[in-house]
Amino acid sequence: MTNRLDVRLDAEHRQRLEELARENGVPISEVVRRLIDGAYADILRNRRELAVEKLIRLNLEDSPDPDSLARELEGAHEPGGLH
C-alpha cells in the first residue's frame, strides 16, 4: 500500500527534482523514493561504522573466533534466548 505525501518545494528544488527524473527516465516519485533509500542506507552505514569504532576502542585482546561468536549470537536471538 502506498501513501500520498505532499511536499512543498521552491522552484529551484522542483526543477532539480524534475531534472533527476528526466535523467533517470523515472517518475518524480521514484526519484524521491531512491533519495530516501540512499539517505537511509547512509544512516545505516554510519551506525555500523560507529559500532566498529566502539568495538575497536574496547581493545579486546582475545576476540572470539567467528564460528563461536555466530553460535552465541544465534542462541541469544532465538526464542527464549537473551534479548
C-alpha positions in Angstrom: 0.0 0.0 0.0 1.3 3.5 -0.8 0.5 6.7 0.9 0.3 10.2 -0.5 2.8 12.8 0.8 2.6 16.5 -0.1 5.9 18.3 -0.1 6.3 22.0 -0.9 9.4 22.8 -2.9 10.7 26.1 -4.1 11.1 26.5 -7.9 14.8 25.6 -7.8 14.3 22.4 -5.9 11.4 21.4 -8.1 13.5 22.0 -11.2 16.3 19.8 -9.8 13.9 17.1 -9.0 12.4 17.1 -12.5 15.9 17.0 -14.0 16.8 14.0 -11.8 13.6 12.3 -13.0 14.4 13.1 -16.7 18.0 11.9 -16.4 17.0 8.6 -14.9 13.8 8.1 -17.0 11.6 7.6 -13.9 8.7 9.5 -12.3 9.5 12.1 -9.7 8.0 9.8 -7.0 10.6 7.2 -7.9 13.4 9.8 -7.6 12.1 10.7 -4.1 12.0 7.0 -3.1 15.5 6.5 -4.3 16.8 9.5 -2.5 15.1 8.3 0.7 16.6 4.9 0.3 20.1 6.3 -0.3 19.8 8.6 2.7 18.6 5.7 4.9 21.5 3.5 3.6 23.9 6.3 4.6 22.5 6.3 8.1 22.8 2.6 8.5 26.4 2.7 7.2 27.2 5.4 9.7 25.7 3.4 12.5 27.8 0.3 11.5 31.0 2.5 11.3 30.3 3.9 14.8 29.7 0.3 16.2 33.0 -0.8 14.7 34.8 2.2 16.2 33.3 1.4 19.6 34.4 -2.2 19.3 37.9 -1.1 18.4 38.0 1.2 21.4 37.1 -1.8 23.7 40.6 -3.1 22.8 39.7 -6.7 23.3 42.8 -8.9 23.4 41.2 -12.3 23.0 38.5 -11.9 20.4 36.3 -15.0 19.9 36.6 -16.9 16.7 33.8 -16.1 14.2 32.1 -19.5 14.5 31.8 -19.3 18.3 30.6 -15.7 18.1 28.0 -16.7 15.5 26.7 -19.5 17.7 26.5 -17.2 20.7 24.6 -14.6 18.7 22.2 -17.1 17.2 21.5 -18.5 20.6 20.9 -15.1 22.1 18.3 -14.2 19.4 16.4 -17.5 19.3 13.1 -17.8 21.0 13.8 -18.0 24.7 17.3 -16.6 24.3 18.7 -13.4 25.7 17.3 -10.2 24.0 
